[in-house]
């Protein structure tokens, strides 16, 4: 059941709270209406007691800037460091390859198998050695794990007969490194000895607002020993760095060089960082090329020159291979605008279609092969997402009007004397109706055709000989159409009115979606109604008598909303029955 969230400001101030509502009155209401009513009353009370203050509470204001957590980089590569998975960081685990270089702080585990089985741990001391009983000091710092294992095994074979040693790394040392330059949070970080440059950058929050993703250096003993390019990792899966960090290492993030913006018909339209000497075609490659819907006649380069922006026409995408990138370059390729639409029902080829910009509803019908022999285009149901959103907002506002009216009845203390059943029924009908977004279309007039938008849907029902009667009548449902019969015929001979029927307000929904209202102050049967044509597929709706607590406009809107959804539902059921 559709729920409405009451976000609108109450236009009428109520002085009663939820606790002050008439419990007997509330108990007579459906559960959902009762809940919305109490919430609405509480909302009104809250508004009355509101104490206004500055929205900018100092405690709520966050600092902005390149080092703030609110900073969002929009350049390609920025998402690489957005992960917060703890598994991205190395853990203190001995699962390392044999190239791991030992140093102070590492702990080895040595297992002896032979005369006396044992397993002992040996930390590497500050001088780079371990001390093994009966063997003595072994200097291991600077050796790889493989080299250290070979040395230890050899010493055991010399010292013992029939004893074999197995060496593993039990704990990994910590290293202290400096992340500097244009990192997001530059500073000193403590990592474990298996960490590499990416681990350090991740700890520092990645790259800062002005930092380069293309030039990140590892400096050791005042020498650059390694450089990584995040783009090479992202585009080629190439992370060639095998260097593990050591205490005293510096990770330096260079400033960005040239930032180029690709917009429009690119598979990955975003900003890209290009190194000096790279051409604009390199940015296109990083973007995975251009899309299939590109408009090759509308390609432009916008470049900052002589204090202004120069527009340069690009005739062929291959031209970009010969244009070296400048900072703040912008390349734009227009995309042909396609619309995804659906046509179903009584057409030759129903289904999903791609429509080009400027095509209309008649082009869609033509693409689908036209109508079938039994098509009923007069009753076409055309729905539009924009119209659906507008309808949803209008229905929500209308529902709130009914809730406010119920509160007003209670405020006046007239709930005991007023018959609210009709009012509640209407409120429930509005709340439960799903906005359908239907637009009335005339498929017999092509003088001003309706242009297609993305997400549009057209349903062509099949012809019918029925009309439908709903509301306060004895026999609801479908009735066979009788040629020449008027409204009086269907409301007397075919379906008697109930005593609760509102005879002064009868609604007729025609197959094309238009609604007309027959209204007469005197009894419906005192005089024959004005000439109202009843055509196949029409819906006659007889509302219930309602206490005169709402204006005719609001009541008419409510019935139009409910009636419109009945029409679309009947068309949908017809399609299901045909299948």
JOPE-V800671 format. One record per run of one state. SS is the DSSP state (~ for helix, > for strand, _ for the rest). FROM is the first residue (numbers start at 1). TO is the last residue. If there is no record, write none. Layout:
ss = {SS:SS}
from = {FROM:FROM}
to = {TO:TO}
//
This chain:
ss = {_:~:_:~:_:~:_:~:_:>:_:~:_:~:_:>:_:>:_:>:_:>:_:>:_:>:~:_:>:_:>:_:>:_:>:_:~:_:>:_:>:_:>:_:~:_:>:_:>:_:>:_:>:_:>:~:_:>:_:>:_:>:_:~:_:>:_:>:_:>:_:>:_:>:_:>:~:_:>:_:>:_:~:_:>:_:~:_:~:_:>:_:>:_:>:_:>:_:>:_:>:_:>:_:~:_:>:_:>:_:>:_:>:_:~:_}
from = {1:18:21:23:28:31:49:58:61:75:76:78:82:86:89:101:102:107:114:118:124:129:133:136:140:144:145:160:164:172:174:182:183:184:187:193:197:204:207:208:211:221:223:229:230:237:250:256:258:265:266:267:271:275:279:280:287:290:291:294:306:308:314:317:323:324:325:330:336:338:346:347:348:351:357:360:361:368:371:372:375:376:377:380:381:384:385:412:421:433:438:440:451:452:457:461:462:463:466:472:473:474:477:481:487:493:497:498:501:510:515:520:539:545:552:579}
to = {17:20:22:27:30:48:57:60:74:75:77:81:85:88:100:101:106:113:117:123:128:132:135:139:143:144:159:163:171:173:181:182:183:186:192:196:203:206:207:210:220:222:228:229:236:249:255:257:264:265:266:270:274:278:279:286:289:290:293:305:307:313:316:322:323:324:329:335:337:345:346:347:350:356:359:360:367:370:371:374:375:376:379:380:383:384:411:420:432:437:439:450:451:456:460:461:462:465:471:472:473:476:480:486:492:496:497:500:509:514:519:538:544:551:578:579}
//
